[in-house]
Amino acid sequence: MATIKDVARMAGVGLGTVSRVVRGKGSVSQAKLERVRRAIDALGYRPSHAARSLLYGTSRMVGVYIPLLSGTFYAAVLQIIDAELRGAGLHMMVTFGREREHARAQAVEGIGFLLERGCDGVIVLNSPLTDEDLASFGAKRERLVALNHRFDSIPAQCFTVDHRLGGRLAARALLDHAHRDIAVIAGPPDALDNVERIAGFMDELRAAGIDTAALWCAERDFSPGGGRSAAQELVASGRPFSAVFCANDEMALGALSYFHEAGIQVPRDVSVIGYDDAPGAAYATPRLTSVHIPWREMTRNGIAALMNLCYGLDRPVTRTFPVSVSLRSTLVHCAAPKRTRKPRA
């Protein structure tokens, strides 16, 4: 395969001249322009990744790190990132963690890999990193943008929402529908956004006079299977409940699945509210009420900020994203106290 050096050698010009011809920018004499074009045609030259880096001074590649490749949530966010980058003539390279137990070390390794492979910048989702880890990247951390996480050392490069407010809104939605016998299916305790949303949820319930220490609460791994097993455990406990708050939509979908099989009708017997308002929430059966996190807007603005950092652009960037509740079929008014339910045999 012909290289940029082959083109320069055949045309009898320097690499810079070939670069200006390929990019269509800069001053090149007519004679040299014709020689370079003839060399390109004769050699069948197409710029490789390395050649593009020489030509443009950048790789036109953006790295993306996600902590775990599972479920449908990250797939939806990756689709947004890919569409935004392709629209700007860029491409993405993705790395991801494998297990929660070593999430921090895997993040350092994965992001380091992306930077070493020449990515112009890196987008990090739901990061387990610390500010100390960022410092280990040196000046390269100036080309990193965090989604759904906040670092004290790079606040202008962080794009997230007020998850404590999101938790409060979930609780307020249940309280406004007269629910007080509430069960909680929380996410992993090491996920900071989960900690914030659960804290906000409990704060709002306490403000309404509910003893949160007496609530039934289980922790799971943000997966549908986790939500399903928690719902099964909840029903088996014999505790009365009229509503369930799930710390993400995938666990809520798992809970809905178990309730359906157990003969517990949603929303007649129990109301369910999720979190994230992922694309599948509106198509669940019944349609899932969920705390709406504006992932698309947050992701687009994070990418715009990264392109400004990496390519000297001046794209407008928003850093405040409103949180709301998408009310759908799984949440109704609690007409009377609910009794313990037994699963259908």
PyMOL commands that set and color helices and strands:
alter all, ss='L'
color gray80, all
select helices_A, chain A and resi 4-11+15-23+30-43+49-56+73-87+100-116+131-136+138-143+155-157+163-176+192-207+212-214+224-237+249-261+279-283+295-311
alter helices_A, ss='H'
color red, helices_A
select strands_A, chain A and resi 61-66+91-96+121-125+144-147+158-159+182-186+216-219+243-246+271-276+289-292+324-326
alter strands_A, ss='S'
color yellow, strands_A
deselect
rebuild
show_as cartoon
